[in-house]
Amino acid sequence: MTTFTVATAIALAGCSAGTSGSSMPGMNHGSTSASPAGSAASGSTTAAATGHNAADAEFARMMIPHHAQAVQMSDVVLAKNGIPTQVTALAGRIKAAQGPEIEKMTGWLKDWNEPAEMSGGHTMDGMVDTEDMTKLEAAQGREAARLFLTHMIAHHQGAVAMAQKEGADGKNADALKLGKDIVTAQEAEIKEMQGLLGTL
């Protein structure tokens, strides 16, 4: 998983350490000048734009760092002792599912000749801020499990909202399928996590 580790580090490097709340102003990069995504939105039929639109590119650009943080949170929990088995099993499944999805979306952006960085004005729901990540890293046992589940529920809810937006606005068949799969899988995991949280 060396390639994924590097990709994750690159994705996370774009996140500002000073963010807070559910929005990610630190994820606003660059300018709003014309880009390949803009060309796709205007109906360009160039090779790079064929088969996808601006919504598909935005979906991938936003979901990559969003997934990367979910993997990071899962790694934190998996490295701890005293975490309930059901919680570590869930963290393992999240990491196993979202790692390959990051690689898939990174490949799409490359194939589409789309920039990996987001332009200004975008926010991502559910991202965990630096303070809460620090608390998760410091916590142990059931307290760590509670924090993980609480934050991951909100994180998943943000991902579901982004995936639903892709379903409404996207064009690329593969991206639309991934968006649908994310909604199905993460809504089920939200219910699972809510149930687990009630046992802690």
N, C-alpha and C positions, 0 to 999 in steps of 0.2 A: 504493500500500500504506500510505497515511497512516493509515487507520483501523486497520489491523492493527498498525502501529507503536505507536499509542496504546494499543491493547488489550494488546499485549505488555508495554509499560511498566507498565501498571496491574497486570497479572498478576504481573510480576516484583517489583513494589514490595511485594507481600505476603510475599515470601521474606525470611527473616532472614539477615543477612550473617554471623551467627555460627554457622551450622549446620555440621555435620561428619558424615562417615560417610554411610551409605546412607539413614538416616532423616532426616526433616525436622521436627524439633520446632519449628522456627521457622514452620512452616506451620500450627501450631495457633492458630486465631483464635477469639475470642469465647467463648461458653459452650456448655454442652450443653443449654440450655433448649429448650423446644418450638419447632419451626420448621415451615415448610411441608413439609420433608422428613419430619419426624416424623409429620405428618398423613397424608402419602402412605403411610407405613409402616403406619399403623394402619387403612388401608383407606378413607380418606376418598374420597368420590366428587365432591368439589367440582371445578369447572372447571379449577382450577390443577393439581389432582393427577391428573386423568383421563389415562390413557395412559402414565404413568410411575410409578416407585416411588422409594423412598429410595436404592436402589442406583444407579439411573440418575443421580440428581442428584449423588450422591457421586462417581461415575465422571467426570462432566463437571467438577465443581469441582476434582478432583485432577488430571485430565489436562490441563486448561488451563495451569496454571503448569508442569507437567512438559514439555508440548510447547513452551512459551515458552522454557524453558531450552535445549532442543534447537535451536531456531531461533537463540538467542543464540550457542550454541557454533558453529553453522554459520556465522553471520555473522563470528565471530572468525577462523575458518579461511579463509573466502572473501576476507577483507581482507588476507591475508598473501601474501608472495612466496615462491617456492621450495617450494610444497606440490605433491606429486605430482598429476598431472592426474586420476587415478582417485579420489583423496581429495576434491579440490575438486568433482568431478562428483557424488560421493555427498552431500557437504554441500549442494550445490545442490538435489538431489532431496529431501533431508530437509526443507529449508526450504520448498520448493514444495508438499510434501505436508502438512506439519504446520501451516503458516500458515492455510490455509483451514479446516483441522479445528478450530483454535482459534476462528475466527469462527463456525463451525457450532455448537460446543458452547456458546459464549457466548450465541448466539441461543436455544438450547434452554432454558437456565436462565431467560432473560428470558420466554420463552413459557410456561414452566412456573410462573412466579412463584416461583422458588426463589432463595435468596440466593446470591451469587457467592462469598462467603467460607465457608471450612470451619469447622465447629465444632471444639471441642477433641478431642484423642485420635486424630487421624489422622496417619499418616506415609506418605511416598512413597518407594518404593525407587528407587535409581539416581540420585538427584539429586546433582549435583556441588557440593561445598562451595566456600566462598569462596577458600580457599587454592589448591585445584586449578584453579579458574577463573583465578586470578591467574597461575599457572604456565603455563596454556594461552595466555593473552594475551601473556605475555612470550616464549614459545618461538618459534623460527623454523624454517623448512624441515622436514626430516624429523622432527626432535624434536617440533615442533608437530603434525605429522601423526600421530605415534605417540601423543601424549597425547590428541588428538582421538578417535582410533579406540578407544583403551583406555577412555576415559570414556564414549564413546557406546555401546559394547557394553554396559556395565553399565547405562547409562541406558535403552537399548532393552529390556534384560531386565526392568527395573522396569516399563516401560510394558506389556510383554507380560503380566506378572503381574497388573497392574491390569485390563487388558482381559479376561483370562481370568476374573477375579472378576466382572466385569460380565456376561460370558457365562453364568455360573452363577447370578447373583442378580438380574440386571436384568429389566425388563419392556418398556420402550419399544423398538419395532421398529427405529427409526433408530439408537438408542444401541447396541442389540445388533449391528446391522450394522457400525457403526463399530468396535466392539470386535473383531469378527471380522476386519475389514479390517486393523486395527492389528496383530493377532497375525500374520496372513499376511505383511504387508509387512515388519514389523520383524524377524520371525524370519529372513526371507530376507536382510535387510540385516545382521543379526548374522553370518550365515555369510559374507557378502561382506566385512565388516569384519575378521573373523578371518583371512580369506585375505589381505587387504591388509596386515594387521599383520605377517604372516609374511614379507612382502617388504621390510619397512623395517629 
